[in-house]
Amino acid sequence: MALKEQTEQLKQHLNNLKDIFEANEPPANSRDKPFFLKVKEETLPIYELLEEWEASALNIVKERKADIHPHQITSTRENMELLLMHSYYIDVRRKRYMELHNSIQYIFDQLLRELS
């Protein structure tokens, strides 16, 4: 899958995660096994896509086809992983959540501009 498609899919996931964060309440018990398994099942494809995206993006940056620092790519992956958990467990304030969201969105948008 091309990097542009991966980035667009991740942007869609990012928006869906924000909707989940805003629509749900924190789980009553964070150690709830069925809830954990549900979250794991829903997020596994996103984690896999994120891993592929990071490798592809780092290659593009290495080939100097995009003017983004490699550290920004790695940080974006880490932030997206944090956001995945915060979206379901709702264990962070909205302000912090939106800072992560906007940071990720910025890098995705910048990368898409560079690839166009």
C-alpha positions in Angstrom: 0.0 0.0 0.0 1.3 3.4 -0.9 2.3 5.9 1.8 -0.3 8.4 0.7 -3.1 5.8 1.1 -1.7 4.7 4.5 -1.6 8.3 5.7 -5.2 9.0 4.5 -6.4 5.8 6.3 -4.7 6.8 9.5 -6.2 10.2 9.3 -9.6 8.6 9.1 -8.8 6.4 12.1 -7.6 9.5 13.9 -11.0 11.2 13.4 -12.9 8.0 14.4 -10.8 7.8 17.6 -11.7 11.4 18.5 -15.4 10.5 18.0 -14.9 7.5 20.3 -13.2 9.7 22.9 -16.0 12.3 22.9 -18.9 9.9 22.8 -17.9 7.4 25.5 -17.4 7.4 29.3 -14.4 5.8 30.9 -14.8 2.1 31.7 -16.0 1.4 35.2 -13.1 -0.9 35.8 -9.9 -0.5 33.8 -9.0 -4.1 34.4 -12.2 -5.4 32.8 -11.0 -8.3 30.6 -13.9 -8.3 28.1 -13.4 -4.5 27.5 -9.7 -5.0 27.1 -10.2 -7.8 24.5 -12.7 -5.6 22.6 -10.2 -2.7 22.6 -7.4 -5.0 21.5 -9.5 -6.4 18.6 -10.5 -3.0 17.4 -7.1 -1.4 17.6 -4.8 -4.2 16.3 -5.3 -3.3 12.6 -4.5 0.3 13.4 -1.3 -0.7 15.2 -0.3 -2.8 12.2 -1.1 0.0 9.8 0.8 2.4 11.9 3.9 0.2 11.9 3.8 -0.1 8.1 3.2 3.7 7.8 6.3 4.5 10.0 8.6 2.2 7.9 7.3 3.7 4.6 7.4 7.3 5.9 11.0 6.9 7.2 12.0 5.5 3.8 10.5 8.5 2.0 12.3 10.9 4.5 15.6 9.0 4.0 15.3 9.4 0.3 14.7 13.1 0.8 11.3 13.0 -1.0 9.7 14.7 2.0 11.0 17.5 4.1 10.1 16.1 7.5 12.5 15.1 10.2 12.7 11.3 11.0 12.1 12.1 14.7 8.7 13.7 13.8 7.7 10.4 12.1 8.6 8.3 15.1 7.0 10.8 17.5 3.8 10.7 15.4 3.7 7.0 15.7 4.2 7.1 19.5 1.6 9.8 19.9 -0.9 7.8 17.8 -0.3 4.8 20.0 -1.0 6.9 23.1 -4.1 8.3 21.5 -5.4 4.8 20.7 -5.4 3.9 24.4 -6.7 7.3 25.6 -9.6 7.1 23.2 -11.0 4.0 24.8 -9.9 4.3 28.4 -10.5 8.1 28.5 -7.8 8.5 31.1 -6.5 11.9 30.0 -7.9 15.4 30.0 -9.5 16.7 26.9 -6.9 19.4 26.4 -4.0 16.9 26.4 -6.0 14.6 24.1 -6.5 17.4 21.6 -2.8 18.4 21.8 -1.9 14.9 20.7 -4.6 14.8 18.1 -3.6 18.1 16.6 0.1 17.2 16.6 -0.6 13.9 14.7 -3.0 15.7 12.3 -0.4 18.3 11.5 2.3 15.7 10.5 -0.2 13.6 8.5 -1.3 16.8 6.6 2.3 17.9 6.1 3.2 14.5 4.8 0.3 14.4 2.4 1.2 17.9 1.1 4.8 16.8 0.5 3.6 13.7 -1.4 1.3 15.6 -3.7 
